Amino acid sequence: MRPIWITLSAVVLSLSFSARAFEQEKHPPGPHRHPEAQKLKNPIPSDEASIAEGRKSYVRYCASCHGPAGKGDGSMALAGGTPANLTDETWDQGSSDGEIFVVIRDGTSSDMEAYKDRLTDKQIWQLVNYIRSIGPKSER
């Protein structure tokens, strides 16, 4: 007869692998797109004034995690997650203006919190313009 600790260990390992598989299915690794968010168009012109306003919001709300230059190396970056590098070519949550807007507004289910209660839609769009100014130049 098998000792109870071996059986319990097997059950715990099995549950751990099942939970990990479920989490990966729910949040698959790598880039994924959001078709509804892609349809959103930025109503704020990307000009010097909107980028400057976006930078103010970035410094106040984003730099502590994403870093002063957006490289994901802010002082709070070690507080549990790995913030996105906003200057590289890989955007796991999508790279259209609408997708960036939705991630800022609604957050992600993992490390990124929602800012819809702290920033107006206009401020979020200005933040999108600022992020675009420091990040890769891709689809809008």
SULBELCOR-V553323 format. One record per run of one state. SS is the DSSP state (H for helix, E for strand, L for the rest). FROM is the first residue (numbers start at 0). LEN is the number of residues. Records with the same first field share a line. If there is no record, write none. Layout:
SS: FROM-LEN + FROM-LEN
This chain:
L: 0-3 + 26-8 + 38-9 + 66-8 + 78-18 + 106-14 + 134-6
H: 3-23 + 34-4 + 47-19 + 74-4 + 96-10 + 120-14
